[in-house]
Amino acid sequence: MASPRLRAIVRKELIQAFRDPRMRTVIFVVPVLQTLVFGYAVTTDVAGARIAVRDTDVSAESRLLVETLEGGGVFEPVAAPGGSLEEMVDRGEVDAALVIPDGFGEFLLGRSTSVQIITDGTEAVTSGVVAAYLTQAVNMHVSRRLAGEAAAAGIAPAAPVVDLRTSAWFNPGLESRFFFVPGVIAMIVMIITLMLSSMAIAREKETGTIEQVMVTPLRKWEFILGKTLPFGLIGLADIIVVTAVAAAWFGIPVRGSVLLLLAGGCVYIISTLGAGVLISTINRTQQQAMLSVFFFIMPAVLLSGFAFPVENMPGFLRVATLANPVRHMLVIVRGIFLKGLGFDVLWPQFAALAAIGMVLGSIAILRFRKSL
């Protein structure tokens, strides 16, 4: 049972947090806005991509190809006569360029032909996705036209050597929001708990009240727990809020157990609060603590797998990511949201988060004692 001293400091922190209207905005409004921004802005989907087209063939087949691209709803072809194509790519007016050479329509006669796709390499991700979409669209158009001509001539089209059929489980439409929006939970909880916990203790140091607290009967573990427990509860509340926004607004399915998600959130919050307390022991002012939090967040996000696959990183960085709590929380969140995984599959991530939390918490307590 919690001691009266612990209950008093928890109550004091909650009152102090919710008394300030700006703090209430940071706790509840900002996570919703961040979820909406991430859901709409962070995407790799191709829709309405502007494609500059130079048609030097000017045949019925080349016009049909352009019409096919335009009718698919993915591309927006733009005519680029003469030398304007290179200028349009240089100025960033288009996402890619398509060059249809003379004799393009001769593929119907069984002759080889070529189509050139030009992308802006400075936008590596967009270029790769657009080029893949364009290549697939051109190949599908050619295959359909050949099959149509063969059927009209009463000739059976040649059967492909391999009938390749792809199926994307858990995200049939391959929508990037299904991948990114659940990950926002880990991002927001990390930011909120890190900032609030580190700045709360740093504020006590900055104002000089921490010395007064230490001469009271309040034990040091009670002080740390009392200062961080309210922010852990706020982090859990943010998980519920962001999950509701993801499911209700963006239609992201929650196929697994919400209780398991909250349990994972609890273990994750322990590790982020431990990091926050550790940061507060290194700094003596709120400004220093905030800057340290930003320095912590950047590598934590980059090494988490939120946007870039961990498997693509060098070996030494892949090993370093094992100490990153965000990486393990992302596996839990995406596994519960999209795959409906249970504890029998996710227990390694739970164990990793618990170990990270224990290590960070222990170091933070030892550092806290030495810093007073």
C-alpha positions in Angstrom: 0.0 0.0 0.0 1.3 3.4 -1.0 2.6 5.6 1.9 0.9 8.9 2.7 4.0 10.7 1.6 4.0 9.0 -1.8 0.3 9.7 -2.3 0.9 13.4 -1.3 3.7 14.0 -3.9 1.7 12.2 -6.6 -1.3 14.3 -5.9 0.8 17.4 -5.9 2.3 16.6 -9.3 -1.0 15.8 -10.8 -2.5 19.1 -9.5 0.5 21.0 -10.8 0.3 19.4 -14.2 -3.4 19.9 -14.8 -3.6 23.3 -13.2 -1.8 24.9 -16.1 -3.9 25.2 -19.3 -0.8 25.1 -21.5 0.2 21.8 -19.8 -3.3 20.3 -20.4 -2.9 21.3 -24.1 0.5 19.6 -24.3 -0.8 16.4 -22.6 -4.0 15.9 -24.6 -4.3 18.2 -27.6 -0.8 18.0 -29.0 -0.8 14.1 -29.2 -4.0 14.3 -31.3 -2.6 16.9 -33.6 0.7 15.0 -33.9 -1.3 11.8 -34.8 -3.3 13.7 -37.5 -0.1 15.3 -38.9 1.8 12.0 -39.1 -1.3 10.2 -40.5 -1.6 12.6 -43.4 2.0 13.9 -43.9 4.2 10.9 -43.4 3.3 8.7 -46.3 5.1 6.8 -49.1 1.9 6.2 -51.1 1.8 7.5 -54.7 -1.3 9.4 -55.6 -1.6 12.2 -58.2 2.1 12.0 -59.1 2.9 14.4 -61.9 4.6 12.7 -64.8 6.2 14.7 -67.7 5.6 12.8 -70.9 7.6 13.3 -74.1 5.9 11.3 -76.9 8.1 11.2 -80.0 6.2 8.2 -81.4 2.9 10.1 -81.6 1.0 7.0 -82.5 -2.3 5.5 -81.4 -0.5 3.1 -79.1 1.6 5.9 -77.4 -1.6 7.9 -76.8 -3.3 4.9 -75.4 -0.5 4.4 -73.0 -0.7 7.9 -71.7 -4.5 7.6 -71.4 -4.0 4.4 -69.4 -1.6 6.1 -67.0 -4.0 9.1 -66.6 -7.1 6.9 -66.1 -5.5 4.9 -63.3 -5.8 7.7 -60.8 -2.2 7.4 -59.6 -0.4 9.5 -62.2 -1.1 12.9 -63.7 0.6 13.0 -67.1 1.8 16.4 -68.3 3.0 17.1 -71.9 6.6 18.0 -72.1 7.5 19.0 -75.7 11.0 19.8 -76.9 13.6 20.5 -74.2 11.2 21.4 -71.5 11.3 17.9 -69.9 14.7 18.3 -68.4 13.8 21.7 -67.1 10.6 20.4 -65.5 12.6 17.7 -63.7 15.3 20.2 -62.6 12.7 22.6 -61.2 10.8 19.9 -59.3 7.6 20.5 -61.2 7.1 16.8 -61.9 7.9 13.7 -59.9 9.2 11.7 -62.9 9.4 11.8 -66.7 8.4 9.3 -69.3 10.0 9.3 -72.8 8.2 7.3 -75.4 10.5 6.8 -78.4 9.8 6.4 -82.1 8.5 3.0 -83.0 6.9 2.3 -79.6 3.8 0.8 -81.2 5.9 -1.9 -83.0 5.8 -4.1 -79.9 2.5 -5.3 -81.2 4.4 -6.7 -84.2 6.6 -8.7 -81.9 9.5 -6.2 -82.2 11.5 -5.0 -79.2 10.9 -1.5 -78.1 11.9 0.7 -75.1 10.5 3.3 -72.8 12.7 5.6 -70.7 11.7 6.6 -67.1 13.6 9.5 -65.6 13.3 10.3 -61.9 14.8 12.9 -59.5 17.5 11.1 -57.6 17.5 13.7 -54.9 14.2 12.4 -53.7 15.3 8.8 -53.4 12.2 7.4 -51.7 9.7 9.1 -53.9 11.8 8.3 -57.0 12.0 4.6 -56.2 8.3 4.3 -55.5 7.2 6.3 -58.6 9.6 4.3 -60.9 8.3 1.0 -59.6 4.7 2.2 -60.1 5.5 3.4 -63.6 7.3 0.2 -64.6 4.4 -1.9 -63.4 1.9 0.3 -65.2 3.8 0.2 -68.5 4.3 -3.6 -68.3 0.7 -4.2 -67.5 -0.4 -2.0 -70.4 1.8 -3.9 -72.9 0.7 -7.3 -71.6 -3.0 -6.4 -71.9 -2.5 -5.0 -75.4 -0.7 -8.1 -76.6 -3.3 -10.3 -75.1 -6.1 -8.3 -76.7 -4.5 -8.4 -80.1 -3.9 -12.1 -79.8 -7.5 -12.7 -78.9 -8.8 -10.5 -81.8 -6.7 -12.6 -84.2 -7.9 -15.8 -82.7 -4.5 -16.7 -81.4 -4.0 -17.9 -77.8 -1.6 -15.6 -76.0 1.6 -17.1 -74.8 1.3 -18.3 -71.3 3.8 -16.8 -68.9 6.5 -19.0 -67.6 5.7 -18.0 -64.0 2.3 -16.9 -62.9 3.4 -14.7 -60.0 0.6 -13.6 -57.6 1.4 -11.5 -54.6 -0.7 -11.1 -51.5 0.0 -8.6 -48.8 -1.2 -9.9 -45.4 -2.4 -7.6 -42.7 -2.3 -4.5 -45.0 -3.8 -5.6 -48.4 -3.8 -2.1 -49.8 -0.2 -1.5 -48.7 -1.2 1.8 -47.2 1.7 3.5 -45.5 -0.6 5.0 -42.8 -1.2 1.5 -41.5 2.6 1.3 -40.9 3.2 4.8 -39.6 0.2 5.8 -37.5 0.5 3.0 -34.9 4.2 3.9 -34.5 3.1 7.4 -33.5 2.0 5.9 -30.1 5.6 5.0 -29.3 6.9 8.4 -30.5 4.4 10.5 -28.5 4.6 8.6 -25.3 8.4 8.8 -25.4 8.4 12.6 -26.0 5.7 13.3 -23.3 7.2 11.1 -20.6 10.8 12.1 -21.3 10.1 15.8 -21.2 7.8 15.9 -18.3 9.9 13.6 -16.0 13.2 15.2 -16.8 11.9 18.8 -16.5 10.0 18.1 -13.3 13.1 17.0 -11.3 15.2 19.7 -13.0 12.7 22.3 -11.9 13.1 21.2 -8.3 16.9 21.7 -8.7 16.6 25.0 -10.5 14.3 26.5 -7.8 16.3 25.0 -5.0 13.3 23.2 -3.4 14.9 19.7 -3.8 17.2 20.4 -0.9 14.2 21.2 1.3 12.5 18.0 0.1 15.5 15.9 1.0 15.6 17.0 4.6 12.0 15.8 5.1 11.1 12.2 6.0 10.4 11.5 2.3 12.6 8.7 1.1 14.5 9.2 -2.2 12.7 6.4 -3.9 9.4 7.8 -2.9 10.5 11.2 -4.3 11.5 9.7 -7.7 8.4 7.5 -7.9 6.1 10.3 -6.8 7.6 12.6 -9.4 7.4 10.1 -12.3 4.2 8.1 -11.5 1.9 10.9 -12.6 3.6 11.2 -15.9 3.4 7.4 -16.4 -0.4 7.7 -16.0 -0.4 10.6 -18.5 1.5 8.4 -20.9 -1.1 5.6 -20.6 -3.8 8.2 -21.2 -2.1 9.3 -24.3 -1.9 5.7 -25.5 -5.6 5.4 -25.2 -6.2 8.8 -26.9 -3.9 8.1 -29.9 -5.3 4.6 -30.3 -8.8 6.0 -30.4 -7.8 8.6 -33.1 -5.9 5.9 -35.1 -8.9 3.6 -35.1 -11.8 6.1 -35.4 -10.3 8.7 -37.7 -7.8 6.7 -39.9 -9.5 3.4 -39.8 -6.5 1.6 -38.5 -7.6 -1.9 -37.3 -6.8 -2.9 -33.7 -6.7 -6.7 -34.3 -5.1 -7.6 -31.0 -5.8 -7.0 -27.3 -6.0 -3.4 -26.1 -5.2 -4.6 -22.6 -2.0 -6.2 -23.9 -1.2 -2.9 -25.7 -1.6 -1.0 -22.4 0.6 -3.6 -20.6 3.3 -3.1 -23.2 2.8 0.7 -22.7 3.4 0.3 -19.0 6.7 -1.5 -19.5 7.7 0.9 -22.2 6.9 3.9 -20.0 9.1 2.5 -17.2 12.1 2.7 -19.6 11.3 6.2 -20.9 10.7 7.5 -17.3 14.0 5.9 -16.3 15.7 7.8 -19.2 14.0 11.0 -18.2 15.2 10.7 -14.5 18.7 9.9 -15.8 18.7 13.0 -17.9 17.5 15.1 -15.0 20.5 13.9 -12.9 22.9 15.2 -15.5 21.4 18.7 -15.8 20.5 21.3 -13.3 18.1 23.5 -15.2 15.0 22.9 -17.2 16.5 24.4 -20.3 19.5 22.0 -20.1 17.1 19.0 -19.6 15.0 20.0 -22.6 18.0 20.2 -24.8 19.3 16.8 -23.6 15.9 15.3 -24.3 16.0 16.5 -27.9 19.5 15.0 -28.3 18.1 11.7 -26.9 15.0 11.7 -29.1 16.8 12.0 -32.5 18.9 8.9 -32.4 16.1 7.0 -30.6 13.8 7.7 -33.5 16.4 7.0 -36.3 17.4 3.7 -34.7 13.9 2.5 -33.9 12.7 1.3 -37.3 9.9 3.9 -37.3 10.8 5.0 -40.9 13.9 3.0 -41.9 14.1 -0.8 -41.5 16.5 -1.9 -38.8 17.6 -4.8 -41.1 19.1 -2.3 -43.5 21.4 -0.7 -41.0 25.0 -1.7 -40.5 25.7 -4.6 -38.1 27.1 -2.5 -35.2 24.0 -0.2 -35.4 21.6 -3.2 -35.4 23.3 -4.3 -32.2 22.9 -0.8 -30.8 19.2 -0.7 -31.5 18.7 -3.6 -29.1 19.2 -1.0 -26.3 16.6 1.3 -27.8 13.2 1.0 -26.1 11.4 2.6 -29.0 12.4 -0.3 -31.3 10.8 -2.9 -29.1 7.7 -0.8 -28.5 7.2 -0.4 -32.3 7.2 -4.2 -32.7 4.6 -4.5 -29.9 2.3 -1.7 -31.3 2.4 -2.8 -34.9 2.1 -6.5 -34.0 -1.0 -5.8 -31.9 -2.6 -3.3 -34.3 -2.0 -5.1 -37.6 -1.3 -8.7 -36.8 -3.3 -9.3 -33.6 -0.2 -10.9 -32.0 -0.4 -12.1 -28.4 2.1 -12.3 -25.5 3.3 -15.7 -26.7 4.9 -14.0 -29.7 5.7 -10.6 -28.2 7.3 -11.7 -24.9 10.9 -11.0 -26.1 10.0 -7.4 -26.7 8.3 -7.2 -23.2 11.4 -8.8 -21.7 13.7 -6.4 -23.5 11.7 -3.3 -22.3 11.7 -4.6 -18.7 15.5 -5.1 -18.8 16.1 -1.7 -20.3 13.8 -0.1 -17.7 15.5 -1.8 -14.8 19.0 -0.8 -16.1 18.0 2.8 -16.8 16.0 3.1 -13.5 18.9 1.7 -11.4 21.5 4.0 -13.0 19.1 7.0 -12.6 18.6 6.2 -8.9 22.4 5.9 -8.3 23.1 9.0 -10.2 20.3 10.9 -8.4 21.8 10.0 -5.0 25.3 11.2 -6.1 23.9 14.4 -7.6 22.3 15.7 -4.4 
